[in-house]
Amino acid sequence: MNNFISVVVPVKNGTNYLREALESLRSQGMDLEIIVVDDGSTDGTAALAASMGCRVLRHDTSRGQVAAKNTGVAAARGAYILFMDHDDRMRPGVLKTLLEALEADPSLAAVQAKVKDFLSPEIDALPGTVVRPDAYWGLFTGAVLMRKSALDAIGPFTESLHTGEIIEWQTRLDALGLPVRKLDVVATDRRIHRSNFGKTDGKVEFKDYAAVLRERLKAARR
Protein backbone atom coordinates (compact mmCIF):
# COMPACT_ATOMS: atom_id res chain seq x y z
CA MET A 1 0.00 0.00 0.00
CA ASN A 2 1.19 3.52 -0.85
CA ASN A 3 1.47 5.27 2.51
CA PHE A 4 3.52 8.17 1.18
CA ILE A 5 2.49 11.48 2.79
CA SER A 6 2.73 14.92 1.21
CA VAL A 7 2.94 17.76 3.72
CA VAL A 8 2.01 21.18 2.31
CA VAL A 9 3.49 24.19 4.13
CA PRO A 10 2.30 27.58 2.78
CA VAL A 11 4.54 30.41 3.96
CA LYS A 12 5.54 34.00 3.33
CA ASN A 13 8.62 35.46 5.02
CA GLY A 14 8.80 32.59 7.47
CA THR A 15 12.44 32.31 8.48
CA ASN A 16 11.52 33.16 12.06
CA TYR A 17 9.74 29.84 12.80
CA LEU A 18 10.00 27.66 9.69
CA ARG A 19 13.04 25.64 10.78
CA GLU A 20 11.31 24.53 13.98
CA ALA A 21 8.20 23.44 12.07
CA LEU A 22 10.23 21.48 9.52
CA GLU A 23 12.31 19.80 12.22
CA SER A 24 9.13 18.65 13.95
CA LEU A 25 8.01 17.04 10.68
CA ARG A 26 11.36 15.41 9.94
CA SER A 27 11.48 13.96 13.44
CA GLN A 28 8.30 11.95 12.72
CA GLY A 29 10.46 9.39 10.90
CA MET A 30 7.80 8.85 8.23
CA ASP A 31 7.92 8.39 4.47
CA LEU A 32 6.93 11.89 3.37
CA GLU A 33 7.67 14.82 1.10
CA ILE A 34 7.53 18.31 2.51
CA ILE A 35 6.30 20.85 -0.04
CA VAL A 36 7.06 24.40 1.03
CA VAL A 37 5.09 26.90 -1.06
CA ASP A 38 6.92 30.21 -0.83
CA ASP A 39 4.27 32.87 -1.45
CA GLY A 40 6.44 35.73 -2.66
CA SER A 41 8.80 35.92 0.29
CA THR A 42 11.44 38.64 0.43
CA ASP A 43 13.58 36.89 3.04
CA GLY A 44 15.48 33.61 2.99
CA THR A 45 12.45 31.33 3.32
CA ALA A 46 13.04 29.43 0.05
CA ALA A 47 16.75 28.90 0.74
CA LEU A 48 16.06 27.66 4.27
CA ALA A 49 13.44 25.18 3.08
CA ALA A 50 15.71 23.91 0.31
CA SER A 51 18.61 23.47 2.73
CA MET A 52 16.38 21.20 4.82
CA GLY A 53 15.54 18.93 1.89
CA CYS A 54 12.08 20.25 1.09
CA ARG A 55 10.49 20.63 -2.33
CA VAL A 56 10.19 24.37 -2.78
CA LEU A 57 7.52 25.88 -5.02
CA ARG A 58 7.52 29.64 -5.42
CA HIS A 59 4.98 32.31 -6.25
CA ASP A 60 6.96 35.22 -7.73
CA THR A 61 4.41 37.61 -6.23
CA SER A 62 2.22 36.93 -3.22
CA ARG A 63 -1.10 35.30 -4.10
CA GLY A 64 -2.19 34.55 -0.54
CA GLN A 65 -2.06 31.51 1.73
CA VAL A 66 -5.18 29.96 0.16
CA ALA A 67 -3.64 29.93 -3.32
CA ALA A 68 -0.43 28.56 -1.79
CA LYS A 69 -2.34 25.58 -0.42
CA ASN A 70 -3.80 24.85 -3.85
CA THR A 71 -0.36 25.09 -5.44
CA GLY A 72 1.00 22.56 -2.96
CA VAL A 73 -1.86 20.09 -3.43
CA ALA A 74 -1.56 20.25 -7.20
CA ALA A 75 2.09 19.23 -6.96
CA ALA A 76 1.66 16.57 -4.26
CA ARG A 77 2.70 13.01 -5.09
CA GLY A 78 1.54 11.27 -1.92
CA ALA A 79 -1.57 9.21 -1.29
CA TYR A 80 -2.18 11.31 1.82
CA ILE A 81 -2.08 15.08 2.43
CA LEU A 82 -1.30 17.03 5.60
CA PHE A 83 -1.30 20.84 5.84
CA MET A 84 1.10 22.48 8.28
CA ASP A 85 1.48 26.13 9.21
CA HIS A 86 5.08 27.32 9.16
CA ASP A 87 4.91 28.60 12.74
CA ASP A 88 3.48 25.48 14.41
CA ARG A 89 5.09 22.30 15.74
CA MET A 90 3.93 18.72 15.31
CA ARG A 91 4.28 16.57 18.40
CA PRO A 92 6.65 13.56 18.26
CA GLY A 93 5.25 10.33 16.81
CA VAL A 94 1.77 11.67 16.12
CA LEU A 95 1.92 11.43 12.32
CA LYS A 96 2.24 7.67 12.59
CA THR A 97 -0.84 7.61 14.84
CA LEU A 98 -2.85 9.57 12.27
CA LEU A 99 -1.73 7.38 9.38
CA GLU A 100 -2.46 4.12 11.20
CA ALA A 101 -5.98 5.31 12.08
CA LEU A 102 -6.68 6.35 8.51
CA GLU A 103 -5.31 3.15 6.98
CA ALA A 104 -7.26 1.00 9.44
CA ASP A 105 -10.56 2.16 7.95
CA PRO A 106 -10.63 2.48 4.13
CA SER A 107 -14.04 4.18 4.29
CA LEU A 108 -12.59 7.28 5.98
CA ALA A 109 -11.75 10.37 3.97
CA ALA A 110 -9.71 11.85 6.82
CA VAL A 111 -8.81 11.73 10.49
CA GLN A 112 -8.90 14.83 12.67
CA ALA A 113 -6.86 15.31 15.84
CA LYS A 114 -6.51 18.23 18.27
CA VAL A 115 -4.23 21.24 18.53
CA LYS A 116 -2.98 23.09 21.60
CA ASP A 117 -2.14 26.79 21.70
CA PHE A 118 1.11 28.08 23.15
CA LEU A 119 2.53 31.57 23.54
CA SER A 120 5.72 31.92 21.52
CA PRO A 121 8.66 32.03 23.96
CA GLU A 122 10.21 35.23 22.59
CA ILE A 123 7.29 37.30 23.93
CA ASP A 124 5.88 37.56 27.42
CA ALA A 125 2.30 38.46 26.57
CA LEU A 126 0.06 39.90 23.89
CA PRO A 127 -2.51 42.42 25.14
CA GLY A 128 -6.04 41.20 24.54
CA THR A 129 -4.93 37.69 23.60
CA VAL A 130 -6.34 34.67 25.39
CA VAL A 131 -4.35 31.47 24.92
CA ARG A 132 -6.78 28.59 25.14
CA PRO A 133 -5.86 26.42 28.12
CA ASP A 134 -7.30 23.22 26.62
CA ALA A 135 -6.68 21.40 23.38
CA TYR A 136 -9.34 21.70 20.67
CA TRP A 137 -10.18 20.09 17.35
CA GLY A 138 -7.97 21.49 14.61
CA LEU A 139 -8.92 22.24 11.01
CA PHE A 140 -5.84 21.49 8.89
CA THR A 141 -3.40 23.07 11.37
CA GLY A 142 -1.22 19.99 11.32
CA ALA A 143 -4.11 18.02 12.79
CA VAL A 144 -5.95 16.60 9.76
CA LEU A 145 -4.56 13.81 7.61
CA MET A 146 -6.62 13.27 4.46
CA ARG A 147 -6.62 10.96 1.49
CA LYS A 148 -5.49 12.74 -1.69
CA SER A 149 -8.41 11.09 -3.51
CA ALA A 150 -10.85 12.83 -1.15
CA LEU A 151 -9.18 16.19 -1.72
CA ASP A 152 -9.46 15.69 -5.46
CA ALA A 153 -13.16 14.84 -5.16
CA ILE A 154 -13.93 17.94 -3.09
CA GLY A 155 -11.92 20.30 -5.26
CA PRO A 156 -9.52 23.16 -4.50
CA PHE A 157 -9.88 25.85 -1.87
CA THR A 158 -11.73 28.98 -2.95
CA GLU A 159 -9.01 31.54 -3.61
CA SER A 160 -11.37 34.52 -3.46
CA LEU A 161 -11.54 33.93 0.30
CA HIS A 162 -8.51 35.19 2.22
CA THR A 163 -9.64 33.34 5.33
CA GLY A 164 -12.61 31.16 6.17
CA GLU A 165 -11.75 28.98 3.19
CA ILE A 166 -11.56 25.91 5.43
CA ILE A 167 -15.17 26.29 6.57
CA GLU A 168 -16.36 26.76 2.98
CA TRP A 169 -14.32 23.77 1.86
CA GLN A 170 -15.64 21.64 4.73
CA THR A 171 -19.18 22.48 3.61
CA ARG A 172 -18.39 20.78 0.32
CA LEU A 173 -16.89 17.81 2.15
CA ASP A 174 -20.07 17.45 4.23
CA ALA A 175 -22.25 17.72 1.11
CA LEU A 176 -20.43 14.73 -0.38
CA GLY A 177 -20.97 12.74 2.80
CA LEU A 178 -17.28 11.94 3.22
CA PRO A 179 -16.61 10.48 6.68
CA VAL A 180 -14.03 11.98 9.04
CA ARG A 181 -13.01 10.32 12.30
CA LYS A 182 -11.97 12.39 15.31
CA LEU A 183 -9.00 11.16 17.34
CA ASP A 184 -8.63 12.23 20.96
CA VAL A 185 -4.94 13.05 20.61
CA VAL A 186 -3.05 16.35 20.40
CA ALA A 187 -1.22 16.48 17.09
CA THR A 188 0.18 19.99 16.90
CA ASP A 189 1.18 22.90 19.08
CA ARG A 190 -0.18 26.13 17.56
CA ARG A 191 2.04 29.13 18.10
CA ILE A 192 0.47 32.40 19.22
CA HIS A 193 2.67 35.35 18.24
CA ARG A 194 2.53 38.96 17.11
CA SER A 195 1.95 38.27 13.43
CA ASN A 196 -0.59 35.42 13.46
CA PHE A 197 -2.69 35.63 10.34
CA GLY A 198 -5.99 35.92 12.22
CA LYS A 199 -4.62 38.91 14.17
CA THR A 200 -3.23 40.85 11.22
CA ASP A 201 -6.15 40.25 8.87
CA GLY A 202 -9.08 40.39 11.26
CA LYS A 203 -11.39 42.62 9.19
CA VAL A 204 -11.04 40.40 6.14
CA GLU A 205 -11.51 37.32 8.33
CA PHE A 206 -14.92 38.45 9.59
CA LYS A 207 -16.00 39.52 6.09
CA ASP A 208 -15.09 36.12 4.63
CA TYR A 209 -16.75 34.17 7.45
CA ALA A 210 -19.94 36.15 6.85
CA ALA A 211 -19.82 35.27 3.15
CA VAL A 212 -19.34 31.60 3.94
CA LEU A 213 -22.24 31.64 6.39
CA ARG A 214 -24.51 33.20 3.76
CA GLU A 215 -23.63 30.44 1.31
CA ARG A 216 -24.32 27.78 3.94
CA LEU A 217 -27.75 29.26 4.62
CA LYS A 218 -28.53 29.34 0.90
CA ALA A 219 -27.54 25.69 0.55
CA ALA A 220 -29.72 24.71 3.52
CA ARG A 221 -32.78 26.34 1.93
CA ARG A 222 -32.39 24.49 -1.36
N, C-alpha and C positions, 0 to 999 in steps of 0.2 A: 504493500500500500504506500502511495505517495504521501508522506507526512511532512513534506517540505513547507516551511512557513515563511511567508513574506511579511516583513514588518515595515510599514510605511510611516516615515517620520517627516511631517511637513514643518518647515522652519524658515524663519527670516532673522538674520543677525542673531544667531543662537550660540555663539562661542562661550557665552557665560555659563551655560548649563549643559550643553550638548554632550560633552565628553562623559559626564556622569550618567546621563540617560543611556548612551551607547554601551558603556561598561556594564550597566545593569542588564542589558540585553545579551551581551556577549557572555556574561557569567552564567546564563541559563544553561549553557552546554547543549543547545539544541541545533538541529539541522535547519538553518534559516538564512535568508538574505535580508539585509537591512537596506532599505531604499530611502535615502535621505533626499527629499525634494527641497532644494534651495530656492526659495521664492524671492529672487532678486536681492539677495544679501549684499551688503557693502563691506562686510567684515570677512574674517577668514573661515566662515562656516563650511564652505565647500571643501577647502583644503583640509580642515580638521576631520571631516567625515571621511574623505578619501584616505587620509593617513590611518584611519581605524578600520579600513577594509570594507567600507560601505559602497554600495552603488550610489552614485550621486547624479541626480537629474536636476537641471537648472532652468528656472524661468529667468530670462534676461531682464525682464522688468517684473515687479511684483504683481501677481494676479490674485492674491489672497489665499488664505489657508484652505478654503474649500476647494478651489481649483487645484491646489497642491496635492490634496488627497486624491482627487481624480487622476492626476498625472501619475501618482504612485501606483494606484490600482491598475491602471492601463498597462503599466510596465511589469507588473508582478508576475512571477513565474511559479509561485507556490500554490499548493492546493488549499492552503489556509491563509487568511489575512488577519493581521493585527495592526491597529493604529496606535501610535505612541507619540505623545507630546514631547518636544525636545527638552522640556524642563522638569519632567517627572522621572521617577525611578521605579523600575519593576522589582518586586521582592524576589529573593533567591528561590529558585526551584518551582516557581508558580506556573511558568509557561508549560512545563511538562504536565502539571495538574490539569490545566485547561485543555491541552491536546488530548490527554487520555480520556477526559470526560466527553469530549466531542467525538472521538473515534469510537467510544463505547456504544454510542447510539446513532446509527446512520440516518435516522429520521430528523435529527437536529440540524437546524441551519447555523446555530451559534450557541456558545455558552457565555454567560455574563457573570463576572465576579464583582468584587467591591473595590473601592478606592478609599484612601485615607488621607486627609489633608495634613500638611505640615508647613510651618512657617519657615521660610528659607533662612538658614543660619546666619547669613551676612546682615540681617536686619533684626532689630529687637521687636518692633511692632509696626503695624500699619493702622493708622487712625481709621476707625469705622469698620475695620475688617474683623469678622468673626470666623475663626478657624473651627470648623466642625469637630467636636470632640470624638464623634463616633464614625465608623466607616459607613459608607453608603454605596448603593449600586451605581456603577460607573457606566457611562455611555461612550464607548470607544477610547476612553482615556487609559489605554493599556490594560483594559479590563474585559474586553470583548474579543474572543477569538471566533472567527466566522469562516465558513466554507467559501472559497472563491466562487463556486457555482451559484451560491445564494446571492452573493454580491452582484454577479452578472445578471441574475434574474430580476433583481430589484432595480438595477440601473444606477447611474452615477448620482453623486450629490448635486443639488441644485446650486449652481454657481452664482445665481443672482442674490442668494442669501449670504450675508457675511457671517452670520451666526444664526443658530436655530436650525441649521441644515440637518442636524442629527434627528431632531424631532420630526421634521418633514419627511426625512428618509425613513424613519421608523414607522411612520404612518403607512408608507408603501409596503414595508415589510409585513405589517399587521394585515393589510388588505389582501396579501397573498397567502395569509395563514401559515407563514413559516414559523416553526416552533423554535423557541429559545429557552434554554434551561439556565436557571440561576444557581450559582454555586456560592455557598456561604464561606468564602475565603477572600482575604484581601490580596489583590493582585499588585496594586500599584500605589505608591505614595505620590500624591499630587501636591506639587510645590505652590505655595502662596507667596508671591513676591510683588514688587512694585509695578511690574509691567505685564501682569497677567492679562490675557486678551479680554476677558470679561470686564476688567476694570477700565481698560483704556478705550474700549469701544462700547460703552454701556448704552448710549443713545441708540446706536444701530442695533444692538442686541434686542432691546425692547421692541423696536419697530419690526424687526424680523420675526420675533416670537408672536407678535400680534398678527402678522400676515399668515404665519403657519396656523395659528388658531382659527382664523377665518376660513382657511381652506379645509380644516378638519370639520368645522361646523357645516360647511357646504356639502362635504362628502357624506356626513351623517344624515342630511336631509334628503339625499338622493334615494 
